[in-house]
Amino acid sequence: MGIINVGMEAGMLSEPFLPEQEIYEVEIAGKESPYFQKIKKRPLVLTLSFAFEETWNESLIHRVKRWLAEQEYYKPMIFSEMPEKIFYCIYTGSPELLHNGLKQGVVQNITFRCNSPYVYSPFYESEIYDFSESTEPEELIFVNEGDTEIWPQMLIEIQEDGDMSIANLSDGGKKLKFTELVNGERIFIDNEMEIITTDIIGTYRYDNHNGVFLRMLRGNNNLHITGKVKLQFKYRYKFY
């Protein structure tokens, strides 16, 4: 776009350290300490300024305006010094164009609001784990290298008619289970959005599912897989 991210203040640089969080409490008559209910983390907010690398013309100005104003949903923003971290954001507020009258200047105080309190990694795909010859429950360690829990996507290819399940023993033994599946069937599961699809036309697998979706806690997750399946994960880490 012919613009660069710049800092407008002298001295040390400032950037968000943690998302804003708010404490929800209820005050009770006669009790000095309020009753704690929960903590709510608010989406990250970034304030940036963009400088034009060269003098501009009306065509470039309107191009930048359209680039910022015509985004109707959150888009990825990636900074060159940390390409492994992705902010999903959209601009809010009223940016200002500060210039010297010679078509040189800065678009300052652009506030970008993110879709969540977190910064995301790129999506990763695991290897395909082959349990097609398994006669006993198999153990698999899923490592979550982020700062908080994630809900991965999973692709499961059924290798034998019948039932299958995945239990996370590191999360209290919570178990995702399907019954009466068909050999050769491919099931896609989005644990975060609670979406289940199958490649068998006209078939819906929610009635064959126990209603449990899997999350992966920070660190090692000890999974137990029952049933003859091939399994692959697609996921991204979340960071503060």
Buried (B, 14 or more C-beta within 10 A) or exposed (E): EEBEEEEEEEEEEEEBEEBEEEEEEEEEEEEEEEEEEEEEBEBBBBBBBBBBEEEBEEEBBEBBEEEBEEEEEBEEBEEEEEEEBBBBBBBEEEBEBEBEEEBEBBBBBBBBBBBBBBBBBEEEEBEEBBBEEBEEBBEBEBEBEBEBEBBBBBBBBBBBEBBBBBBBEBBEEBBBBBEEBEEEBEBBBBBEEEEBEBEBEEEEBEEBBEEBBBBBBBEEBBBBBBBBBBBBBBBBBBBB
